[in-house]
Amino acid sequence: MSASLKPPVHMTVEEFLEWDPGDGQRYELVDGAPHAMAPGTTTHGFLQGELSRRIGNHLRERRSGCAVLVNPGVVPRVLAADNYRVPDLAVTCSPLTTGQLILPDPILIIEILSPSNRAETWANVRAYTSIPSVQEILVLHSTAIAAELLRRMPDGAWPERTEEITSGTLALDSIGFHMALAELYDRTPLAR
């Protein structure tokens, strides 16, 4: 990054959304500092595309009024002015408008975990728990057929531990979606 493209020492979400680094990379804002997002592996991309397609078809069939978005911008409630995170997928049931940069009221957020972004992914998951509308957070693994799910409890609290899923059904109650976990991975190198 050249000196002319360097961001200020601290940015707000508003400043971040107006900032153009000019380097072709994707960024998210973490506690006031832009962080470049590493490109995903082919397995990461496949999982993102496949789950987006399946959830999108499910939402359309149910005529739910909800939509799944790829790489949406979300703003956690904690330190909202300094954070703009970009999950792999998210579902909202709120109306979308042209030019919108922040996804309104996500109910489901999905991250795909790679070994190179483990710390960043879990920091994002912690931030997502502060969004009042979020009911579930799914973390898919890209190096094993496995997922971890956090589901908000009836009292609004989050569980202390994730639900680990390595076989059987992947159930996303927030949108009434169910599928075999192995089926999601069946066309990846992990299934061979």
GITAUR-V190567 format. One record per residue. N is the residue number from 1. RES is the residue in three letters. PSI is psi in whole degrees, 0 to 359 (* if undefined). NEAR is the number of other C-alpha atoms within 8 Angstrom. Layout:
n:N res:RES psi:PSI near:NEAR
n:N res:RES psi:PSI near:NEAR
This chain:
n:1 res:MET psi:127 near:6
n:2 res:SER psi:163 near:5
n:3 res:ALA psi:325 near:5
n:4 res:SER psi:341 near:4
n:5 res:LEU psi:355 near:9
n:6 res:LYS psi:134 near:8
n:7 res:PRO psi:165 near:9
n:8 res:PRO psi:164 near:5
n:9 res:VAL psi:322 near:5
n:10 res:HIS psi:134 near:7
n:11 res:MET psi:149 near:13
n:12 res:THR psi:169 near:10
n:13 res:VAL psi:317 near:13
n:14 res:GLU psi:314 near:8
n:15 res:GLU psi:320 near:8
n:16 res:PHE psi:317 near:10
n:17 res:LEU psi:340 near:7
n:18 res:GLU psi:345 near:6
n:19 res:TRP psi:136 near:7
n:20 res:ASP psi:102 near:5
n:21 res:PRO psi:338 near:9
n:22 res:GLY psi:15 near:5
n:23 res:ASP psi:3 near:5
n:24 res:GLY psi:359 near:5
n:25 res:GLN psi:160 near:6
n:26 res:ARG psi:143 near:6
n:27 res:TYR psi:158 near:8
n:28 res:GLU psi:160 near:12
n:29 res:LEU psi:121 near:14
n:30 res:VAL psi:111 near:11
n:31 res:ASP psi:43 near:7
n:32 res:GLY psi:359 near:11
n:33 res:ALA psi:129 near:10
n:34 res:PRO psi:135 near:11
n:35 res:HIS psi:125 near:8
n:36 res:ALA psi:142 near:8
n:37 res:MET psi:126 near:8
n:38 res:ALA psi:145 near:5
n:39 res:PRO psi:148 near:4
n:40 res:GLY psi:161 near:8
n:41 res:THR psi:172 near:6
n:42 res:THR psi:324 near:6
n:43 res:THR psi:317 near:10
n:44 res:HIS psi:310 near:11
n:45 res:GLY psi:320 near:9
n:46 res:PHE psi:311 near:9
n:47 res:LEU psi:318 near:12
n:48 res:GLN psi:313 near:12
n:49 res:GLY psi:315 near:8
n:50 res:GLU psi:314 near:9
n:51 res:LEU psi:324 near:9
n:52 res:SER psi:315 near:12
n:53 res:ARG psi:312 near:8
n:54 res:ARG psi:317 near:8
n:55 res:ILE psi:317 near:10
n:56 res:GLY psi:315 near:10
n:57 res:ASN psi:318 near:8
n:58 res:HIS psi:314 near:9
n:59 res:LEU psi:322 near:13
n:60 res:ARG psi:316 near:9
n:61 res:GLU psi:323 near:7
n:62 res:ARG psi:350 near:6
n:63 res:ARG psi:47 near:7
n:64 res:SER psi:340 near:8
n:65 res:GLY psi:0 near:8
n:66 res:CYS psi:161 near:10
n:67 res:ALA psi:146 near:9
n:68 res:VAL psi:136 near:11
n:69 res:LEU psi:145 near:9
n:70 res:VAL psi:130 near:10
n:71 res:ASN psi:48 near:9
n:72 res:PRO psi:155 near:13
n:73 res:GLY psi:130 near:11
n:74 res:VAL psi:150 near:12
n:75 res:VAL psi:113 near:10
n:76 res:PRO psi:156 near:14
n:77 res:ARG psi:323 near:9
n:78 res:VAL psi:127 near:6
n:79 res:LEU psi:45 near:8
n:80 res:ALA psi:325 near:10
n:81 res:ALA psi:345 near:7
n:82 res:ASP psi:8 near:13
n:83 res:ASN psi:129 near:15
n:84 res:TYR psi:101 near:13
n:85 res:ARG psi:155 near:12
n:86 res:VAL psi:91 near:9
n:87 res:PRO psi:168 near:14
n:88 res:ASP psi:319 near:12
n:89 res:LEU psi:155 near:14
n:90 res:ALA psi:152 near:15
n:91 res:VAL psi:135 near:12
n:92 res:THR psi:152 near:13
n:93 res:CYS psi:8 near:11
n:94 res:SER psi:152 near:8
n:95 res:PRO psi:145 near:5
n:96 res:LEU psi:149 near:7
n:97 res:THR psi:158 near:5
n:98 res:THR psi:134 near:4
n:99 res:GLY psi:4 near:4
n:100 res:GLN psi:133 near:7
n:101 res:LEU psi:346 near:7
n:102 res:ILE psi:124 near:8
n:103 res:LEU psi:125 near:11
n:104 res:PRO psi:137 near:9
n:105 res:ASP psi:57 near:11
n:106 res:PRO psi:139 near:13
n:107 res:ILE psi:335 near:13
n:108 res:LEU psi:131 near:14
n:109 res:ILE psi:136 near:15
n:110 res:ILE psi:129 near:12
n:111 res:GLU psi:148 near:12
n:112 res:ILE psi:119 near:12
n:113 res:LEU psi:125 near:11
n:114 res:SER psi:152 near:11
n:115 res:PRO psi:326 near:6
n:116 res:SER psi:344 near:4
n:117 res:ASN psi:24 near:9
n:118 res:ARG psi:307 near:9
n:119 res:ALA psi:317 near:6
n:120 res:GLU psi:319 near:7
n:121 res:THR psi:312 near:10
n:122 res:TRP psi:330 near:8
n:123 res:ALA psi:320 near:8
n:124 res:ASN psi:317 near:10
n:125 res:VAL psi:315 near:9
n:126 res:ARG psi:320 near:8
n:127 res:ALA psi:321 near:11
n:128 res:TYR psi:330 near:11
n:129 res:THR psi:345 near:10
n:130 res:SER psi:355 near:9
n:131 res:ILE psi:116 near:11
n:132 res:PRO psi:328 near:7
n:133 res:SER psi:341 near:7
n:134 res:VAL psi:126 near:14
n:135 res:GLN psi:327 near:9
n:136 res:GLU psi:149 near:13
n:137 res:ILE psi:122 near:14
n:138 res:LEU psi:132 near:12
n:139 res:VAL psi:112 near:11
n:140 res:LEU psi:140 near:11
n:141 res:HIS psi:144 near:11
n:142 res:SER psi:358 near:11
n:143 res:THR psi:4 near:7
n:144 res:ALA psi:156 near:6
n:145 res:ILE psi:92 near:13
n:146 res:ALA psi:153 near:11
n:147 res:ALA psi:157 near:11
n:148 res:GLU psi:135 near:11
n:149 res:LEU psi:133 near:12
n:150 res:LEU psi:129 near:12
n:151 res:ARG psi:126 near:9
n:152 res:ARG psi:136 near:12
n:153 res:MET psi:163 near:8
n:154 res:PRO psi:331 near:5
n:155 res:ASP psi:2 near:5
n:156 res:GLY psi:350 near:6
n:157 res:ALA psi:163 near:7
n:158 res:TRP psi:147 near:9
n:159 res:PRO psi:158 near:9
n:160 res:GLU psi:331 near:4
n:161 res:ARG psi:156 near:5
n:162 res:THR psi:155 near:8
n:163 res:GLU psi:119 near:7
n:164 res:GLU psi:130 near:8
n:165 res:ILE psi:118 near:11
n:166 res:THR psi:353 near:8
n:167 res:SER psi:175 near:9
n:168 res:GLY psi:213 near:8
n:169 res:THR psi:136 near:8
n:170 res:LEU psi:113 near:9
n:171 res:ALA psi:121 near:8
n:172 res:LEU psi:93 near:9
n:173 res:ASP psi:331 near:6
n:174 res:SER psi:334 near:9
n:175 res:ILE psi:7 near:7
n:176 res:GLY psi:34 near:7
n:177 res:PHE psi:134 near:10
n:178 res:HIS psi:139 near:8
n:179 res:MET psi:159 near:9
n:180 res:ALA psi:130 near:10
n:181 res:LEU psi:316 near:14
n:182 res:ALA psi:326 near:10
n:183 res:GLU psi:325 near:7
n:184 res:LEU psi:325 near:11
n:185 res:TYR psi:1 near:11
n:186 res:ASP psi:343 near:8
n:187 res:ARG psi:14 near:6
n:188 res:THR psi:163 near:9
n:189 res:PRO psi:340 near:6
n:190 res:LEU psi:336 near:9
n:191 res:ALA psi:350 near:9
n:192 res:ARG psi:* near:4
